[in-house]
């Protein structure tokens, strides 16, 4: 899965989280469109980076379209796949493992 940018290891807590991880976290609650995702990420509009991340996550089968037959539909949303949930759970477990010793 290409989401792992640092050789399969999670980033230290001092570094900001990747956009991929933030997108996956937002999609755990419910399917979201790109505009909704962008707003929840604190962006004013849909960025090129968000479009790129969406394509990568779709290619990795970490997320999927809610209307796959109509990729350009204005009602298109994205949801986390089972593979995406498993990867995110693994990532969270690794992240929490490193932070257990801190108060």
Secondary structure as the mmCIF struct_conf table of DSSP 4:
data_model
#
loop_
_struct_conf.conf_type_id
_struct_conf.id
_struct_conf.beg_label_comp_id
_struct_conf.beg_label_asym_id
_struct_conf.beg_label_seq_id
_struct_conf.end_label_comp_id
_struct_conf.end_label_asym_id
_struct_conf.end_label_seq_id
TURN_TY1_P TURN_TY1_P1 UNK A 2 UNK A 3
BEND BEND1 UNK A 6 UNK A 6
TURN_TY1_P TURN_TY1_P2 UNK A 7 UNK A 8
HELX_LH_PP_P HELX_LH_PP_P1 UNK A 9 UNK A 12
TURN_TY1_P TURN_TY1_P3 UNK A 13 UNK A 14
BEND BEND2 UNK A 15 UNK A 15
HELX_LH_PP_P HELX_LH_PP_P2 UNK A 16 UNK A 18
HELX_RH_AL_P HELX_RH_AL_P1 UNK A 19 UNK A 27
TURN_TY1_P TURN_TY1_P4 UNK A 28 UNK A 29
BEND BEND3 UNK A 30 UNK A 30
STRN STRN1 UNK A 32 UNK A 32
HELX_RH_AL_P HELX_RH_AL_P2 UNK A 34 UNK A 40
TURN_TY1_P TURN_TY1_P5 UNK A 41 UNK A 42
BEND BEND4 UNK A 44 UNK A 45
HELX_RH_AL_P HELX_RH_AL_P3 UNK A 48 UNK A 59
TURN_TY1_P TURN_TY1_P6 UNK A 60 UNK A 61
BEND BEND5 UNK A 62 UNK A 62
STRN STRN2 UNK A 63 UNK A 65
BEND BEND6 UNK A 66 UNK A 67
TURN_TY1_P TURN_TY1_P7 UNK A 68 UNK A 69
TURN_TY1_P TURN_TY1_P8 UNK A 71 UNK A 72
TURN_TY1_P TURN_TY1_P9 UNK A 74 UNK A 75
STRN STRN3 UNK A 78 UNK A 80
HELX_RH_AL_P HELX_RH_AL_P4 UNK A 82 UNK A 99
TURN_TY1_P TURN_TY1_P10 UNK A 100 UNK A 101
#
